[in-house]
Amino acid sequence: MTTEPLNPRVKPLYGGRYAENTSGIIAAINACINAAGQTVKAYPSNTAGIIQALIDLETAISGTKGNAALASGTAGEALAQGDAVYIKNSDGKIHKATKSTTFAKANVIGLVRDAVNSADESVTIVVRGPCGGHTGLTIGSEYYLDTDGAITLTPPNGGGVYSVQVGTAISATELDVHPVAPALTN
């Protein structure tokens, strides 16, 4: 991106000053994307670059990535990408969900977007929409909560476990996340 001179007559009300041209507009949009906590990209200094930067800004400020609804929280343990998770009432942290203990632990809020190595790290959860990082999914099939944050093609049967639909495979590596409330099996 080329640097162009600032107009000395412009006195902006907020923030830094940006050139009164395409590069300045893109720089201002990038500053907003960065402020929203998203990754800043390089855009061509033309109308197409402005349009792409604005689309990325919309994504950044709407809290979505690839049309996925995201939430953030604090991990209560190490979590792998794609783990099904719940919020533990006693500490308010994100933990691996399981089908085999209580309603609260089976109440899936979504899937982990990016792995975290230990407790007390920030974690991003895909609560609705596409979540990648899986392998061997069967396209079009529903996936259910298993144990320790895992998902499975096999719906739970028998008594005393919770059946939770987590989402539908939209590719071999991506699940469209749409968890439903747990139902105790008989």
TORPA-4810 file (N, C-alpha, C, O; in nm, 3 decimals):
<nodes>
NODE_1_0.085_-0.116_0.000_0.000_0.000_0.000_0.090_0.124_0.000_0.184_0.132_0.079_M
NODE_2_0.063_0.217_-0.087_0.145_0.337_-0.096_0.103_0.436_0.010_-0.013_0.443_0.049_T
NODE_3_0.200_0.513_0.056_0.173_0.617_0.154_0.155_0.749_0.080_0.237_0.787_-0.004_T
NODE_4_0.047_0.816_0.111_0.020_0.943_0.045_0.015_1.052_0.152_-0.019_1.023_0.267_E
NODE_5_0.046_1.176_0.117_0.052_1.282_0.218_-0.084_1.314_0.277_-0.188_1.299_0.213_P
NODE_6_-0.079_1.357_0.403_-0.201_1.400_0.470_-0.236_1.543_0.429_-0.148_1.622_0.395_L
NODE_7_-0.362_1.572_0.433_-0.406_1.708_0.405_-0.394_1.787_0.535_-0.466_1.757_0.631_N
NODE_8_-0.307_1.888_0.542_-0.285_1.961_0.668_-0.406_2.043_0.712_-0.413_2.083_0.828_P
NODE_9_-0.502_2.068_0.622_-0.621_2.145_0.659_-0.724_2.062_0.734_-0.815_2.118_0.795_R
NODE_10_-0.712_1.928_0.730_-0.811_1.841_0.793_-0.778_1.825_0.941_-0.665_1.790_0.977_V
NODE_11_-0.875_1.850_1.023_-0.858_1.831_1.168_-0.964_1.730_1.213_-1.074_1.770_1.250_K
NODE_12_-0.932_1.602_1.211_-1.033_1.501_1.247_-1.072_1.512_1.394_-0.992_1.552_1.478_P
NODE_13_-1.197_1.476_1.421_-1.247_1.481_1.558_-1.190_1.366_1.642_-1.167_1.384_1.762_L
NODE_14_-1.168_1.252_1.582_-1.125_1.134_1.657_-1.008_1.066_1.588_-0.997_1.069_1.466_Y
NODE_15_-0.920_1.006_1.667_-0.815_0.920_1.616_-0.714_0.990_1.527_-0.705_1.112_1.524_G
NODE_16_-0.639_0.906_1.456_-0.533_0.954_1.368_-0.589_1.018_1.242_-0.708_1.006_1.213_G
NODE_17_-0.503_1.085_1.170_-0.543_1.146_1.044_-0.509_1.053_0.930_-0.407_0.984_0.934_R
NODE_18_-0.593_1.051_0.830_-0.574_0.965_0.714_-0.577_1.050_0.589_-0.648_1.151_0.582_Y
NODE_19_-0.501_1.010_0.489_-0.496_1.081_0.363_-0.636_1.085_0.300_-0.715_0.992_0.317_A
NODE_20_-0.664_1.191_0.229_-0.795_1.207_0.163_-0.790_1.141_0.025_-0.800_1.208_-0.078_E
NODE_21_-0.775_1.009_0.025_-0.768_0.934_-0.098_-0.799_0.788_-0.066_-0.830_0.755_0.048_N
NODE_22_-0.790_0.704_-0.166_-0.822_0.562_-0.149_-0.736_0.497_-0.041_-0.788_0.421_0.041_T
NODE_23_-0.609_0.525_-0.041_-0.520_0.466_0.060_-0.559_0.509_0.201_-0.555_0.429_0.295_S
NODE_24_-0.597_0.635_0.216_-0.640_0.685_0.345_-0.768_0.618_0.393_-0.783_0.587_0.511_G
NODE_25_-0.862_0.597_0.301_-0.987_0.530_0.335_-0.958_0.387_0.381_-1.012_0.342_0.483_I
NODE_26_-0.874_0.316_0.308_-0.840_0.179_0.345_-0.766_0.176_0.479_-0.791_0.087_0.560_I
NODE_27_-0.678_0.270_0.502_-0.607_0.276_0.631_-0.704_0.297_0.746_-0.689_0.237_0.852_A
NODE_28_-0.805_0.383_0.726_-0.905_0.408_0.830_-0.989_0.282_0.856_-1.018_0.249_0.971_A
NODE_29_-1.028_0.214_0.751_-1.105_0.090_0.766_-1.021_-0.015_0.839_-1.072_-0.085_0.927_I
NODE_30_-0.893_-0.027_0.802_-0.805_-0.122_0.870_-0.792_-0.090_1.019_-0.786_-0.181_1.101_N
NODE_31_-0.788_0.036_1.053_-0.782_0.074_1.194_-0.907_0.026_1.268_-0.898_-0.017_1.383_A
NODE_32_-1.022_0.034_1.204_-1.147_-0.013_1.265_-1.148_-0.165_1.278_-1.192_-0.218_1.380_C
NODE_33_-1.101_-0.234_1.176_-1.093_-0.381_1.181_-1.001_-0.423_1.296_-1.034_-0.514_1.371_I
NODE_34_-0.888_-0.357_1.308_-0.793_-0.386_1.416_-0.857_-0.359_1.552_-0.838_-0.437_1.646_N
NODE_35_-0.930_-0.249_1.564_-0.996_-0.215_1.691_-1.101_-0.319_1.728_-1.130_-0.339_1.847_A
NODE_36_-1.159_-0.386_1.628_-1.259_-0.490_1.654_-1.193_-0.624_1.687_-1.262_-0.723_1.711_A
NODE_37_-1.059_-0.626_1.689_-0.987_-0.746_1.728_-0.967_-0.848_1.618_-0.934_-0.963_1.646_G
NODE_38_-0.986_-0.808_1.494_-0.970_-0.900_1.381_-0.837_-0.876_1.310_-0.770_-0.776_1.335_Q
NODE_39_-0.801_-0.966_1.223_-0.676_-0.958_1.149_-0.686_-0.856_1.037_-0.782_-0.857_0.960_T
NODE_40_-0.588_-0.769_1.028_-0.583_-0.666_0.924_-0.511_-0.724_0.803_-0.408_-0.790_0.817_V
NODE_41_-0.566_-0.697_0.685_-0.507_-0.745_0.559_-0.458_-0.627_0.477_-0.486_-0.512_0.510_K
NODE_42_-0.385_-0.657_0.372_-0.346_-0.555_0.274_-0.450_-0.557_0.163_-0.489_-0.664_0.115_A
NODE_43_-0.494_-0.439_0.121_-0.593_-0.428_0.015_-0.536_-0.341_-0.096_-0.458_-0.249_-0.068_Y
NODE_44_-0.573_-0.367_-0.222_-0.527_-0.280_-0.329_-0.585_-0.141_-0.311_-0.697_-0.125_-0.262_P
NODE_45_-0.510_-0.040_-0.351_-0.553_0.098_-0.333_-0.643_0.139_-0.450_-0.606_0.221_-0.535_S
NODE_46_-0.763_0.079_-0.452_-0.862_0.112_-0.555_-1.001_0.084_-0.499_-1.015_0.045_-0.383_N
NODE_47_-1.102_0.104_-0.580_-1.240_0.085_-0.535_-1.264_-0.058_-0.488_-1.332_-0.079_-0.388_T
NODE_48_-1.211_-0.156_-0.560_-1.227_-0.296_-0.519_-1.165_-0.320_-0.381_-1.221_-0.394_-0.300_A
NODE_49_-1.051_-0.257_-0.355_-0.987_-0.270_-0.224_-1.073_-0.212_-0.113_-1.083_-0.270_-0.005_G
NODE_50_-1.135_-0.097_-0.139_-1.224_-0.036_-0.040_-1.343_-0.127_-0.014_-1.381_-0.148_0.101_I
NODE_51_-1.401_-0.181_-0.120_-1.517_-0.270_-0.103_-1.480_-0.393_-0.020_-1.554_-0.429_0.071_I
NODE_52_-1.367_-0.458_-0.052_-1.327_-0.575_0.025_-1.297_-0.539_0.171_-1.332_-0.615_0.262_Q
NODE_53_-1.232_-0.424_0.193_-1.204_-0.381_0.330_-1.334_-0.356_0.406_-1.344_-0.390_0.523_A
NODE_54_-1.434_-0.298_0.340_-1.563_-0.274_0.406_-1.635_-0.404_0.439_-1.697_-0.416_0.544_L
NODE_55_-1.626_-0.502_0.350_-1.685_-0.633_0.378_-1.618_-0.696_0.499_-1.685_-0.750_0.587_I
NODE_56_-1.484_-0.689_0.505_-1.411_-0.742_0.621_-1.444_-0.665_0.749_-1.449_-0.724_0.856_D
NODE_57_-1.465_-0.535_0.737_-1.505_-0.455_0.854_-1.642_-0.498_0.903_-1.663_-0.511_1.024_L
NODE_58_-1.734_-0.520_0.812_-1.868_-0.567_0.852_-1.858_-0.698_0.928_-1.923_-0.715_1.031_E
NODE_59_-1.776_-0.789_0.878_-1.755_-0.917_0.946_-1.694_-0.896_1.083_-1.735_-0.959_1.180_T
NODE_60_-1.596_-0.807_1.093_-1.528_-0.782_1.220_-1.622_-0.725_1.325_-1.618_-0.768_1.441_A
NODE_61_-1.706_-0.631_1.287_-1.791_-0.566_1.387_-1.919_-0.643_1.416_-1.985_-0.617_1.516_I
NODE_62_-1.954_-0.738_1.330_-2.074_-0.818_1.357_-2.042_-0.940_1.441_-2.133_-1.014_1.479_S
NODE_63_-1.913_-0.963_1.471_-1.874_-1.077_1.555_-1.882_-1.209_1.481_-1.896_-1.313_1.544_G
NODE_64_-1.873_-1.206_1.351_-1.881_-1.329_1.274_-1.754_-1.353_1.197_-1.678_-1.261_1.169_T
NODE_65_-1.731_-1.477_1.165_-1.619_-1.514_1.080_-1.671_-1.623_0.987_-1.706_-1.732_1.032_K
NODE_66_-1.676_-1.593_0.859_-1.728_-1.691_0.766_-1.872_-1.725_0.793_-1.911_-1.841_0.780_G
NODE_67_-1.953_-1.627_0.832_-2.094_-1.644_0.863_-2.119_-1.726_0.988_-2.230_-1.776_1.007_N
NODE_68_-2.021_-1.743_1.075_-2.038_-1.814_1.200_-2.063_-1.712_1.311_-1.999_-1.607_1.316_A
NODE_69_-2.156_-1.745_1.401_-2.177_-1.663_1.519_-2.077_-1.710_1.625_-2.069_-1.829_1.655_A
NODE_70_-2.003_-1.616_1.680_-1.897_-1.649_1.774_-1.925_-1.594_1.913_-1.996_-1.494_1.928_L
NODE_71_-1.870_-1.660_2.013_-1.873_-1.612_2.151_-1.734_-1.637_2.207_-1.660_-1.722_2.158_A
NODE_72_-1.700_-1.563_2.310_-1.569_-1.584_2.372_-1.585_-1.605_2.521_-1.686_-1.567_2.581_S
NODE_73_-1.485_-1.665_2.580_-1.487_-1.690_2.723_-1.349_-1.734_2.769_-1.251_-1.721_2.696_G
NODE_74_-1.344_-1.785_2.891_-1.219_-1.832_2.950_-1.225_-1.983_2.963_-1.321_-2.038_3.016_T
NODE_75_-1.122_-2.049_2.914_-1.116_-2.195_2.920_-1.099_-2.242_3.064_-1.026_-2.181_3.142_A
NODE_76_-1.167_-2.350_3.098_-1.151_-2.413_3.229_-1.055_-2.529_3.224_-1.021_-2.588_3.328_G
NODE_77_-1.010_-2.563_3.102_-0.917_-2.674_3.080_-0.862_-2.661_2.939_-0.907_-2.575_2.863_E
NODE_78_-0.766_-2.744_2.902_-0.716_-2.746_2.765_-0.830_-2.792_2.674_-0.903_-2.886_2.706_A
NODE_79_-0.844_-2.724_2.560_-0.953_-2.756_2.467_-0.897_-2.766_2.326_-0.818_-2.682_2.283_L
NODE_80_-0.938_-2.870_2.255_-0.895_-2.889_2.116_-0.992_-2.819_2.022_-1.108_-2.797_2.056_A
NODE_81_-0.943_-2.785_1.903_-1.031_-2.729_1.801_-1.141_-2.831_1.773_-1.114_-2.949_1.753_Q
NODE_82_-1.266_-2.783_1.771_-1.379_-2.870_1.743_-1.442_-2.936_1.863_-1.544_-3.003_1.849_G
NODE_83_-1.383_-2.921_1.984_-1.445_-2.978_2.104_-1.581_-2.915_2.128_-1.597_-2.794_2.116_D
NODE_84_-1.679_-2.998_2.163_-1.810_-2.949_2.206_-1.796_-2.904_2.351_-1.739_-2.976_2.432_A
NODE_85_-1.848_-2.786_2.383_-1.824_-2.729_2.516_-1.951_-2.676_2.581_-2.052_-2.651_2.515_V
NODE_86_-1.943_-2.658_2.713_-2.050_-2.599_2.793_-1.988_-2.500_2.891_-1.866_-2.498_2.909_Y
NODE_87_-2.071_-2.419_2.954_-2.024_-2.325_3.056_-2.054_-2.385_3.193_-2.170_-2.413_3.226_I
NODE_88_-1.950_-2.405_3.272_-1.964_-2.461_3.406_-2.015_-2.352_3.501_-1.952_-2.246_3.513_K
NODE_89_-2.126_-2.377_3.566_-2.186_-2.276_3.654_-2.096_-2.233_3.768_-2.093_-2.115_3.804_N
NODE_90_-2.023_-2.327_3.828_-1.945_-2.295_3.948_-1.827_-2.201_3.922_-1.788_-2.127_4.012_S
NODE_91_-1.770_-2.203_3.800_-1.657_-2.113_3.774_-1.679_-2.021_3.653_-1.597_-1.933_3.627_D
NODE_92_-1.788_-2.041_3.579_-1.818_-1.957_3.464_-1.723_-1.977_3.346_-1.720_-1.896_3.254_G
NODE_93_-1.646_-2.086_3.349_-1.549_-2.113_3.243_-1.600_-2.219_3.146_-1.697_-2.290_3.172_K
NODE_94_-1.529_-2.227_3.032_-1.567_-2.318_2.924_-1.499_-2.453_2.946_-1.377_-2.461_2.962_I
NODE_95_-1.580_-2.561_2.946_-1.530_-2.697_2.967_-1.584_-2.789_2.859_-1.681_-2.756_2.791_H
NODE_96_-1.520_-2.907_2.843_-1.567_-3.007_2.748_-1.702_-3.061_2.793_-1.722_-3.096_2.910_K
NODE_97_-1.795_-3.068_2.699_-1.927_-3.124_2.727_-1.920_-3.277_2.721_-1.829_-3.334_2.660_A
NODE_98_-2.017_-3.341_2.785_-2.026_-3.487_2.781_-2.172_-3.530_2.788_-2.254_-3.461_2.848_T
NODE_99_-2.203_-3.642_2.726_-2.340_-3.691_2.722_-2.377_-3.771_2.846_-2.495_-3.802_2.866_K
NODE_100_-2.280_-3.807_2.929_-2.305_-3.912_3.027_-2.315_-3.871_3.174_-2.316_-3.959_3.260_S
NODE_101_-2.323_-3.742_3.207_-2.333_-3.711_3.350_-2.458_-3.629_3.381_-2.560_-3.685_3.421_T
NODE_102_-2.453_-3.498_3.362_-2.567_-3.413_3.399_-2.615_-3.331_3.281_-2.545_-3.315_3.180_T
NODE_103_-2.737_-3.279_3.295_-2.793_-3.191_3.192_-2.700_-3.074_3.167_-2.676_-3.039_3.051_F
NODE_104_-2.648_-3.013_3.273_-2.561_-2.896_3.258_-2.437_-2.927_3.175_-2.397_-2.847_3.091_A
NODE_105_-2.376_-3.044_3.197_-2.255_-3.081_3.123_-2.286_-3.124_2.979_-2.196_-3.128_2.896_K
NODE_106_-2.411_-3.155_2.951_-2.452_-3.193_2.815_-2.510_-3.075_2.738_-2.543_-3.087_2.620_A
NODE_107_-2.523_-2.961_2.805_-2.585_-2.843_2.742_-2.481_-2.769_2.658_-2.422_-2.671_2.702_N
NODE_108_-2.461_-2.817_2.536_-2.358_-2.766_2.445_-2.391_-2.624_2.401_-2.502_-2.596_2.355_V
NODE_109_-2.292_-2.533_2.417_-2.310_-2.396_2.366_-2.249_-2.380_2.228_-2.284_-2.286_2.156_I
NODE_110_-2.158_-2.470_2.189_-2.095_-2.462_2.058_-1.968_-2.543_2.054_-1.943_-2.627_2.141_G
NODE_111_-1.886_-2.517_1.951_-1.760_-2.588_1.932_-1.644_-2.490_1.937_-1.656_-2.375_1.895_L
NODE_112_-1.531_-2.536_1.988_-1.411_-2.454_2.000_-1.357_-2.423_1.860_-1.336_-2.513_1.780_V
NODE_113_-1.336_-2.293_1.831_-1.284_-2.253_1.700_-1.134_-2.278_1.689_-1.087_-2.331_1.588_R
NODE_114_-1.057_-2.241_1.792_-0.912_-2.257_1.793_-0.870_-2.318_1.926_-0.915_-2.273_2.032_D
NODE_115_-0.786_-2.419_1.921_-0.742_-2.490_2.041_-0.677_-2.395_2.143_-0.616_-2.296_2.106_A
NODE_116_-0.693_-2.429_2.270_-0.621_-2.360_2.379_-0.547_-2.466_2.459_-0.596_-2.577_2.477_V
NODE_117_-0.427_-2.431_2.507_-0.340_-2.529_2.571_-0.366_-2.552_2.719_-0.326_-2.656_2.772_N
NODE_118_-0.432_-2.457_2.787_-0.452_-2.475_2.930_-0.568_-2.389_2.980_-0.622_-2.305_2.908_S
NODE_119_-0.603_-2.412_3.104_-0.709_-2.335_3.169_-0.669_-2.187_3.176_-0.551_-2.153_3.172_A
NODE_120_-0.768_-2.103_3.185_-0.754_-1.957_3.201_-0.707_-1.885_3.074_-0.678_-1.766_3.080_D
NODE_121_-0.699_-1.956_2.960_-0.671_-1.890_2.833_-0.804_-1.844_2.772_-0.909_-1.902_2.800_E
NODE_122_-0.798_-1.741_2.690_-0.915_-1.695_2.618_-0.950_-1.796_2.510_-0.861_-1.847_2.442_S
NODE_123_-1.078_-1.824_2.493_-1.122_-1.921_2.393_-1.239_-1.864_2.314_-1.325_-1.795_2.369_V
NODE_124_-1.241_-1.894_2.183_-1.351_-1.851_2.096_-1.434_-1.973_2.059_-1.381_-2.077_2.022_T
NODE_125_-1.565_-1.958_2.071_-1.660_-2.066_2.047_-1.747_-2.032_1.927_-1.798_-1.921_1.916_I
NODE_126_-1.764_-2.128_1.835_-1.861_-2.114_1.726_-1.994_-2.163_1.782_-2.011_-2.282_1.807_V
NODE_127_-2.088_-2.069_1.802_-2.217_-2.107_1.859_-2.320_-2.140_1.751_-2.414_-2.216_1.776_V
NODE_128_-2.304_-2.085_1.633_-2.388_-2.117_1.518_-2.305_-2.097_1.392_-2.226_-2.003_1.383_R
NODE_129_-2.323_-2.187_1.295_-2.255_-2.171_1.168_-2.138_-2.264_1.150_-2.117_-2.354_1.231_G
NODE_130_-2.061_-2.243_1.043_-1.954_-2.337_1.008_-1.836_-2.335_1.104_-1.789_-2.229_1.146_P
NODE_131_-1.789_-2.455_1.138_-1.672_-2.472_1.223_-1.583_-2.578_1.160_-1.625_-2.693_1.146_C
NODE_132_-1.461_-2.541_1.123_-1.368_-2.632_1.058_-1.283_-2.708_1.156_-1.304_-2.704_1.277_G
NODE_133_-1.183_-2.778_1.100_-1.086_-2.849_1.182_-1.121_-2.994_1.209_-1.050_-3.060_1.285_G
NODE_134_-1.227_-3.044_1.149_-1.265_-3.184_1.169_-1.206_-3.269_1.057_-1.154_-3.215_0.959_H
NODE_135_-1.213_-3.399_1.071_-1.168_-3.488_0.964_-1.269_-3.601_0.948_-1.330_-3.645_1.046_T
NODE_136_-1.287_-3.647_0.826_-1.370_-3.764_0.800_-1.518_-3.750_0.826_-1.586_-3.851_0.847_G
NODE_137_-1.570_-3.628_0.826_-1.715_-3.611_0.847_-1.791_-3.662_0.725_-1.742_-3.656_0.613_L
NODE_138_-1.912_-3.712_0.748_-1.999_-3.759_0.641_-2.095_-3.645_0.604_-2.183_-3.609_0.682_T
NODE_139_-2.076_-3.590_0.485_-2.153_-3.474_0.442_-2.303_-3.503_0.451_-2.350_-3.608_0.405_I
NODE_140_-2.377_-3.408_0.510_-2.522_-3.419_0.524_-2.568_-3.494_0.647_-2.688_-3.498_0.676_G
NODE_141_-2.477_-3.553_0.721_-2.513_-3.631_0.840_-2.516_-3.543_0.965_-2.438_-3.449_0.978_S
NODE_142_-2.607_-3.577_1.056_-2.614_-3.511_1.186_-2.508_-3.571_1.278_-2.482_-3.691_1.275_E
NODE_143_-2.447_-3.484_1.359_-2.350_-3.529_1.458_-2.403_-3.498_1.597_-2.471_-3.398_1.620_Y
NODE_144_-2.370_-3.588_1.690_-2.421_-3.583_1.827_-2.305_-3.570_1.925_-2.191_-3.605_1.895_Y
NODE_145_-2.337_-3.521_2.043_-2.239_-3.513_2.151_-2.204_-3.653_2.197_-2.291_-3.738_2.216_L
NODE_146_-2.074_-3.677_2.216_-2.025_-3.802_2.272_-1.968_-3.769_2.411_-2.031_-3.693_2.485_D
NODE_147_-1.853_-3.822_2.448_-1.793_-3.791_2.578_-1.669_-3.705_2.557_-1.609_-3.704_2.450_T
NODE_148_-1.631_-3.633_2.661_-1.510_-3.550_2.662_-1.500_-3.454_2.544_-1.392_-3.436_2.488_D
NODE_149_-1.612_-3.392_2.506_-1.612_-3.291_2.401_-1.616_-3.345_2.260_-1.621_-3.268_2.164_G
NODE_150_-1.615_-3.477_2.245_-1.614_-3.538_2.111_-1.755_-3.536_2.050_-1.855_-3.525_2.120_A
NODE_151_-1.757_-3.547_1.917_-1.884_-3.562_1.847_-1.883_-3.696_1.775_-1.777_-3.751_1.746_I
NODE_152_-2.003_-3.748_1.748_-2.016_-3.879_1.686_-2.136_-3.882_1.592_-2.232_-3.806_1.609_T
NODE_153_-2.130_-3.970_1.494_-2.244_-3.995_1.404_-2.354_-4.074_1.473_-2.470_-4.068_1.432_L
NODE_154_-2.318_-4.148_1.576_-2.411_-4.240_1.642_-2.492_-4.169_1.750_-2.435_-4.122_1.849_T
NODE_155_-2.625_-4.163_1.732_-2.706_-4.103_1.839_-2.702_-4.192_1.963_-2.699_-4.315_1.952_P
NODE_156_-2.703_-4.131_2.081_-2.700_-4.211_2.204_-2.825_-4.299_2.215_-2.934_-4.258_2.175_P
NODE_157_-2.807_-4.420_2.269_-2.922_-4.505_2.296_-2.906_-4.564_2.434_-2.801_-4.551_2.497_N
NODE_158_-3.008_-4.628_2.480_-3.006_-4.680_2.616_-3.047_-4.570_2.712_-3.077_-4.459_2.669_G
NODE_159_-3.050_-4.598_2.839_-3.096_-4.500_2.936_-2.983_-4.429_3.007_-2.870_-4.475_3.011_G
NODE_160_-3.018_-4.312_3.062_-2.927_-4.241_3.148_-2.822_-4.156_3.081_-2.732_-4.107_3.150_G
NODE_161_-2.828_-4.137_2.950_-2.736_-4.047_2.882_-2.818_-3.941_2.808_-2.936_-3.959_2.781_V
NODE_162_-2.753_-3.832_2.777_-2.821_-3.722_2.710_-2.794_-3.726_2.560_-2.681_-3.744_2.516_Y
NODE_163_-2.900_-3.708_2.483_-2.889_-3.699_2.338_-2.886_-3.551_2.302_-2.979_-3.476_2.335_S
NODE_164_-2.779_-3.509_2.234_-2.763_-3.369_2.195_-2.718_-3.364_2.049_-2.606_-3.405_2.017_V
NODE_165_-2.803_-3.314_1.961_-2.760_-3.290_1.824_-2.674_-3.165_1.826_-2.714_-3.060_1.877_Q
NODE_166_-2.553_-3.176_1.769_-2.458_-3.066_1.772_-2.456_-2.991_1.639_-2.443_-2.868_1.638_V
NODE_167_-2.469_-3.063_1.527_-2.465_-2.996_1.398_-2.468_-3.095_1.283_-2.477_-3.216_1.302_G
NODE_168_-2.461_-3.038_1.162_-2.466_-3.115_1.039_-2.336_-3.095_0.961_-2.290_-2.983_0.947_T
NODE_169_-2.278_-3.205_0.910_-2.156_-3.196_0.830_-2.187_-3.130_0.696_-2.276_-3.175_0.624_A
NODE_170_-2.113_-3.024_0.664_-2.130_-2.958_0.534_-2.011_-2.986_0.443_-2.013_-2.951_0.325_I
NODE_171_-1.908_-3.050_0.497_-1.796_-3.100_0.418_-1.727_-3.205_0.505_-1.770_-3.230_0.618_S
NODE_172_-1.622_-3.266_0.454_-1.549_-3.367_0.531_-1.475_-3.306_0.650_-1.435_-3.378_0.741_A
NODE_173_-1.457_-3.173_0.649_-1.380_-3.107_0.755_-1.457_-2.999_0.829_-1.404_-2.938_0.922_T
NODE_174_-1.582_-2.974_0.790_-1.656_-2.862_0.847_-1.796_-2.904_0.891_-1.867_-2.975_0.820_E
NODE_175_-1.833_-2.859_1.012_-1.964_-2.889_1.069_-2.043_-2.759_1.079_-1.991_-2.658_1.127_L
NODE_176_-2.168_-2.761_1.035_-2.258_-2.647_1.055_-2.314_-2.663_1.196_-2.400_-2.748_1.220_D
NODE_177_-2.267_-2.581_1.289_-2.301_-2.594_1.431_-2.440_-2.536_1.456_-2.470_-2.422_1.420_V
NODE_178_-2.526_-2.617_1.519_-2.659_-2.573_1.562_-2.707_-2.666_1.674_-2.799_-2.745_1.654_H
NODE_179_-2.645_-2.654_1.794_-2.678_-2.746_1.903_-2.823_-2.729_1.952_-2.878_-2.619_1.952_P
NODE_180_-2.881_-2.841_1.994_-3.015_-2.840_2.052_-3.003_-2.877_2.200_-2.900_-2.926_2.245_V
NODE_181_-3.108_-2.852_2.274_-3.108_-2.882_2.417_-3.096_-3.032_2.441_-3.149_-3.111_2.363_A
NODE_182_-3.028_-3.071_2.547_-3.012_-3.214_2.579_-3.146_-3.280_2.612_-3.233_-3.219_2.674_P
NODE_183_-3.161_-3.404_2.569_-3.278_-3.486_2.603_-3.228_-3.614_2.665_-3.146_-3.684_2.606_A
NODE_184_-3.276_-3.646_2.785_-3.236_-3.768_2.855_-3.296_-3.890_2.787_-3.417_-3.894_2.762_L
NODE_185_-3.213_-3.989_2.755_-3.263_-4.110_2.689_-3.316_-4.208_2.792_-3.273_-4.208_2.908_T
NODE_186_-3.409_-4.292_2.749_-3.470_-4.393_2.837_-3.413_-4.530_2.810_-3.452_-4.627_2.874_N
</nodes>
